[in-house]
Amino acid sequence: MNGAESLIATLAAAGVDTCFANPGTSEMHLVAALDKQSQIRSILCLFEGAATAAADGYARMSGKPGCTLLHLGPGIANGLANLHNARRARSSIVNLIGQHAFSHLTRDTPLRSDIEAIARPYSDWLRTSKSALEAGKDSADAVLAACTPPGHIASLIVPANVAWESGGEPGAVPKSLPAPLPKREKIENAARVLRSNLPAALLLSGNTLQGKGLESAGRISSATGAKLFVPYPFSRLERGVGRPNVQRIPYAPQQAKEFLKNIRHLILVGAIEPLAYFASPTRSATLIPSECEIHELASPNEDCAGALDAIEIELDLKKTSHRPTSETGRASIPTGSISLEGLAATIAATLQERTIVVDESMTAGRGIMAAATNAPPHDWLANTGGSIGIAMPLAVGAAAACRHCPVLCLSADGSGMYTLQALWTMARESLRITTVIFANRSYEVLKREFASLGIGAPGQAARNLFEIDRPELDWVALAKGMGVPSVRIHSLEELAKALMHGYASQGPSLIEVVLAPNS
Ligand SMILES: Cc1ncc(C[n+]2csc(CCOP(=O)(O)OP(=O)(O)O)c2C)c(N)n1
């Protein structure tokens, strides 16, 4: 067994079953090893920024580590922006990054670079494998690091000679230790606050946004009146009818402040204090009112769902079921001309059970999530790190993880242009993804940010940096060019029809919604 074979066998034994790849010559022995390993499916991505986001989407939906195969320094460099988002999502990801053979590294060949320096800022764990003998253990350590709660980015650099030399042995992957429960004082303090009847909210993150953790949060909220909030950037939220209603803190600082103004106790459950994304010369980044006290029930590295369970015991809630069941009838599908409210209502009214919604709809989609609160049960995935260009490849990963679930990918046009190569992978893999492009032909949010800074009206040069209407992007043609059936819609009924057609289809489709700028 060579080093590459031992490494890939180790990953397969550890449960890695999908690798989002864009290889080069230095990774050929890894490609050959993947060829022999039937347990891992390789999915080609035509840009590394798409591969890292796909691995992120895969990890968020499958609960297994996502995996990438990247070519040398330029490969990982192309993947970094979405690795930044994945790290913020605390997704479990193993990156395999090729490197030249040791003998080749002594020479200044064109693709030589300091890969460790490139990967380090976005890797929680980083190692260059030194020999074929150690390659199996190295990949076992990488999986362990990636899967240690709450989830980490592990980057393993694999020199070509390590991959091709013989003497490899598969490594054993120990089970990662569960996250520890928070200290008793933190649980007692949060329970005391919740009993106080003062306006309180739980700010939820990590594993409290799904399954048992979310159910606990719902019961605590029903029993105590505490509100359930999620930060604007979050990884994955289960929602829809029958599930606790978790409200998202708005993106815009003024709206976020308004939203939080009555809260007197904010209990952090795996989340950190909400802050404005950016500093301003005139406004504070603080979003919570000065009278509000912050309490940490659980840090991101602690067992957040376990902490909520402990609160339930502390408050003696176990015997009663407080789970909200707001089985309301479905809203009817709107008709007529396109408006942002109408789009949100149409998407909400047509959403199918078990849909995975990937949301990078930006300014056009700010009302969609609220509109879909009582839609059939679904998952919602958001951009966690503010690096735009995640939606389409994140949808690829989510769809690859859950092949039987429809995926609805909501993307603004500016964001979509960063990683539209993902459309090709959707077609190649016949993924059940319906992509909606909100084509306002503008970087609308940047116009708003400029205006909010009080630095006057944008001049021609500034406007040129905020408009993407010259030339006009033709999303119908772009999608068709990558093998994805596409349509441009002109009314809400056309949108509803196209969405239903997309959900019923076994492959991808794209819907372009042309919006007036400033809408
Ligand atoms: C990788 C990266 N580059 C640049 C930015 C800065 N940026 C933030 S929003 C934005 C434009 C968003 O436009 P679009 O996606 O069309 O959404 P809209 O604001 O029009 O709703 C840009 C360029 C960023 N956040 N991330």
The ligand as a Gaussian input file, in Angstrom:
#p B3LYP/6-31G(d) Opt

LIG

1 1
 C      -15.757000      37.698000      -0.959000
 C      -16.426000      39.019000      -0.779000
 N      -16.130000      40.021000      -1.630000
 C      -16.751000      41.207000      -1.514000
 C      -17.657000      41.425000      -0.526000
 C      -18.298000      42.793000      -0.356000
 N      -19.718000      42.758000      -0.708000
 C      -20.665000      42.634000       0.217000
 S      -22.174000      42.627000      -0.409000
 C      -21.599000      42.800000      -1.989000
 C      -22.528000      42.883000      -3.144000
 C      -23.764000      42.074000      -2.985000
 O      -24.565000      42.186000      -4.149000
 P      -25.652000      41.104000      -4.473000
 O      -25.164000      39.772000      -4.094000
 O      -26.098000      41.279000      -5.865000
 O      -26.819000      41.439000      -3.467000
 P      -27.664000      42.798000      -3.299000
 O      -26.881000      43.655000      -2.374000
 O      -27.821000      43.414000      -4.651000
 O      -28.951000      42.377000      -2.726000
 C      -20.223000      42.828000      -1.992000
 C      -19.404000      42.969000      -3.229000
 C      -17.929000      40.346000       0.351000
 N      -18.798000      40.442000       1.369000
 N      -17.326000      39.155000       0.187000

